[in-house]
Amino acid sequence: MVLYFSATGNTRFVATELAKALDDEAMDLCGRIKEHNYETIHSDRPFVFCAPTYVCEAPAFFYDFLRNVALAGSNDVYMISTS
């Protein structure tokens, strides 16, 4: 499952194209991040997180979300940063 945050649409484009190439689904995390919704996200396939680079790293609120969200299913996690 490809999970992403995108401010301008560039990361959304990368995430949705990657999901198509992997024959997987893409989930926009923007609403969950804003609402502090840390409900479990389940995927039997690897988790691929995508976020823009803000001054050499992903946004702090994105890292906060990752630290708090519960993931279930796959133990494989990947991160893609767009710039």
N, C-alpha and C positions, 0 to 999 in steps of 0.2 A: 504494500500500500504506500502510495506517495502522499505525504502530508506536507503542506506548504503554507507559508505566510508570504504574501506579496503586497507591497505598498503601491507600486506603479504598474504592475502587470507583467514585468519581465520575468519574475520568478514563477508566476502563474503559468506563463507560456512554457517555460522549461519543464515545470512539474507535469503539466498536462501532456506535453509531447513525450516525456519520459514514461508516463503511465501508459500511453498508447503503445509505445515501443515495447514495453514490458507486458502488455496485455493485462494491465492491472488498473486499479481505480485511483483517482486523485481526490484528496480531501482538503478543502480550504480551511485552515485553522484560525482565520481571523476572528470569527465570531466566538469561538471557544476561548481564544486568548483574551478578548475584551471582557467576556463574562466570567473569566476565571473558572471555566468549566473543565475540571480535571477528570471527568468520568472516563472509565476504561475504554480504550480503543483496541479492538481486537483485529488481528490479521494473521492468517496462517502463512502468508508470504512475508518476506523481509520488509521492515519499515524503512522508508527513504524519506528523510526530512530535507526540505528545501527552504532556504531563507536568503534574503539579500545580505550582502556584506555592508555593514555600517562601520566605517573607520576600522578596518582590518578584522572585524569579526561580526557574527550575527547579532541582531539587536538583543539587548539585555532582557527585555520582556519575553523574547523567544526562548532564551536559555531558562528563564524562570518557569515558563510553561513546561519545557522538557523535564525539568527537575521534579515537577509535581504531577504530571499526567501519568496515569496508570496504563501500561501497555500489556497486552495479553496475546498469547499465541507464539509467534516467531520470536526467537532470541537474537535474530540478525538485525542490526540497525546501521544505516548509512546516513551520511550528511552531505548535502550538496549546497555550496554557497555560490550565489550569483553576484556578479559585479558589473 
